[in-house]
Amino acid sequence: MSKRIFLIVSVLVLASLILAACAPAATPAPAVEEPAAEEPAAEEPAAEEPAAEEPAAAGALKIAILAPLSGSVPTFGVSTRDGALLAIKEWNAKGGVLGMQIEPVVEDSQCEADPSVNAANKVIDQDGVHYIVGEVCSKASIPISEIAQEKGVVQISPTSTNETVTLKADGTTKEYVFRACFIDPFQGKVGAKFALDNLGAKNAFILFDQGNDYVRGLAEAFEATFTENGGTIVGKETYTSSDTDFSAILAKVSEAKPDIVYLPDYYNIINLVTAQAKEKGITAPFMGGDGWDSADLDRAAADGGYYTNHYSDQDTRQIVQDWVKNYQAEYGSVPDALATLAYDATNLLIAAIESAGVDDPAKVKDSLAAISWEGVSGTITYDEFHNPIKAAVILQVKDGEIVYVATVAP
Ligand code: PHE
């Protein structure tokens, strides 16, 4: 940057600071040192205990929302962003937090590791965020969690259910990493028990994507509970996320004649596999997990299928019905589990910032670990691994509707 441009930029920065200081916001803008003349440094050294002395510009507190807005599961991203933004809007309408307005920083992390790592580094190093809501997908949240933990940034994933999201390799808890959802060992168990006890299934066939942490973990959890309780796995086949033709593995399903097919993947894969299964004349019901939850689930192809999930919009609790009404007023659609958990996760995080009383992630992580918060998806308190203990619901795809079947407490 030339001296002259730098001077103009400095004057502009100063002018905006003065304007901000004159604005009716509660906190006076602190005098900020002149920024270095170079381009913004791409990489700031990661401090062990991140200092709180550098508030975001103009007294705003930034919260990053990392979600898959593009890629294979875009409805996950849109719902997550919208749920989180609604929570932020409500806090801001009440005056924000710690006297600051909350500024969302939204990045598209695509439900994939590399874009997620880039997005996390960008929001931390360039935008200076101390708090991340995201990602949705476990395989994206896991690499983000390594960065959050290393850089001392608080991360809360609304929906990543794989057990390892909050765990270090040695099995201890990542102090800075939290989630707002139950975990897959529980979700898989609920699915398996329901198949055995309520559907009377004795034989199950499992189809899963070996390369997806969430899918693999859920398949393992289902198998363990199903077999421990007297069920038999009559076949197990893998595919990859880029497959589009499932005829070879579906031929094996036809042959094995299972009572149920467990397919714990995301809706884009469910749509392909269940449509091809119908063409093949497979009548055994499919069953899966929260990854089925999407406005773009092909309800005709998946008809008769069951899935475990975090929430049902048919829940009659007042807090749920108020939420459905508010969300509908804002966006014109019924909130899915992703929107609901993003709303809960964002509220939880902001409540923890408020109770910490300071914009310091090292303090906020401690207040989050100790929180008790009544969310739309249930009351959240954390166990030692930063997992909330929460009930699951079972839903059925039936005649074009998503029908609430049961709630299963842990
Ligand atoms: N649980 C999924 C995962 O960990 C993400 C997901 C949650 C998808 C809820 C849809 C609904 O990858």
Residues whose N, C-alpha, C, O or C-beta is under 5 A from the ligand:
A	BS01	LIG	V136 C137 S138 T159 S160 T161 N162 Y214 D290 G291 D293
